[in-house]
Amino acid sequence: MIWLWWLMVGLVFLFGVMALTGAPYVPSRRRDVEHAFTELYQMSEQDTLVDMGSGDGAVLRAARRCGAAVFGVELNPLLVFITRWRFRGDAQATVVCGNLYTTNFPDTTTVVYTFGDSRDIARMARAVQQQANRLQRPLWFISYAFPVPGWTAERHSGAHLLYNVEPHFTHRQP
């Protein structure tokens, strides 16, 4: 029975460390996400969605139901394991254990989703901007619950905000 106590301590420690690094686990409501993927942005098989902080994969599953390829970035290895298990055998779903600020998005990315918080949303938006610059094309950015300071949303629906992130091209002198 002592092993159960140590397991609980380990899980509390793991999730506590993740919360302190800016990555708390908060599950997304399926109904809200599905509404965002039908009313706010028409997710389709033409899309590749990146979920910044993919947690247990709820957002990824909703996007897959719409036909989109999905790519999740999650810091918590336990949640990565759970999500990978749920998507086993699905070649259109990839989940990596990594830092969302240093992981490059797939070249096919069209939409980025995040459920950030007020202290991190500006940094997350800058990361999406960097990826749009790297890919040299616009990306749609869906933020749940928190507006990006200084940015104007194209649309909003419920707690979701949709931004069009245009790349900033840098011109090099010969």
N, C-alpha and C positions, 0 to 999 in steps of 0.2 A: 504494500500500500504506500510505502514511502516513495516509490517510483512515480506514482500519480502526483504526489505533492511536488516532486522535482520537475515533472512535466509541466505542471501549472505554473511554477515559478519561471521556468524557461520560456513559456509562451508569453507570460506577462512581461518578462524582460525583453523578448524579441519585439513585441508590439510597442512597448514603451520606448525602446531605442528608435524604432521607426517613427514614432510620433515626435520625438525630440529632433529628428533630422528633417522635419518638415513634411513627413509622409504619413499622416494618420490614416488609418483605415476607417472609412465611412462608406457603408454600402449604398449603392444607387438604387433608387426606386424604379423598377422596371417600367411602370406606366409612364413616368416622367421621361425616361430615356426614349421609349418608343414614340411618344408624342413629339419629342425633339427631332427624331429621325423621319417623321412623316409630315409634321406641320411646319417646323422651322427650316429644316434642310431635308430634301427628298433623297435619302440614302438609297443607293442602288448598286447593282453589280458592276457599275463603272467606277465605283469608289474604292479607295483604300483608306480606312480609318486608323489613325494612331490614337491610342488612349494613353495619355500621360498620367501614370499612376493608376494602372489598370485593376488593382485590387483583386477581387475574386472573379473578374471577367464578365460582370453583368452587362456593361456597356458593349464589350466585344461581342457577346452573344446576341444582343439586340441588333447590332450592325450586321452580323452574319445572317440573321433572319431576314434582313433586307437584301441580302445577296452580296454585300461588300466584303472585300478581303480585309483582314484586321491584323493590327500589330500593336501589342501591349508592351508597355515599359513599366516595370514594378520593382521597387527596391526590396520588398519583403520576400525572401526566398520561399517561405511557406505558402504565401498567396500565389507566387509564380507556379509552384508545384501543383496546387489545387487547380489553377486555370489551365495549365498544360494538360492535366489529367482530363479535365472536362472537354478539351478540344482534341484529344488524342485521335489521330487518323484524319484530321481536317487539314489539308495542305494549304488552305487559304487563311489559316490562323497561326500567328507566331507570337510568342510571349517571351520576352527577355528579362532577365534579372539584371537591372542596371539603374544608373542614374539618368533621369529624364533630361537633365541639362547637358549630358555628354554623349548621349546615344543618338546617332544619326537616324532619321526617319527613312523608310524605304523610298526609293526613287519614284514609286508610283503613288505616293501619298497625295490625297486630295482634301482630306478632312482631319482635323485634330480636335480631340475632345479632352476636356479636363474638368475635374471637380476640385478646384484649388481652394485656397482660402485667401482672406484679405491680405495677409502678409506675404504671400507667394505669387499672387496672380500676375503682378507686373513682371516678375522674373520669368514666369511661365510664358507670358506673351512675348517677351524678348527672345526666348528660346524658339518659339514658333517663327518669329521674324527671321532669326538666323537660319532656320531650316528653309524658309521661303527664299531667302537670299542664296543659300547653297543650291537649292533645286532650280533656281532662276525662273520661278513661276508662282502665281498666287496660291495660297492655301486658305481654306475655310477653317475658322477656329470657333468652336463651340465651348463656351464657358458656362458652367452650371453654378448659379447662385452669386457669382461675384463679377462685377463689371471691371474691365481693364481701365485703370486710370489714364485719362488723356486720349482714349480711343473711343470712336463712335460706332456703336453696333449697327449693322445693316438691318437686323430684325431682332425681335425678342419674342419669346413665347413662354409664358409662365416664368420660371426662374432661369431659363436658358437664354443666353445672348449669343448671337451669331455675328462674327467679324470676318471681313474679307482682308486677308493679310497679303498685301502686294510686296513683291521683292524690291529691295533698294539696290539698284545696280551701282557698282563702283566702276568708274572709268579709269583705266590706267593710261598714263602718259607713255608714249613710245620712247 
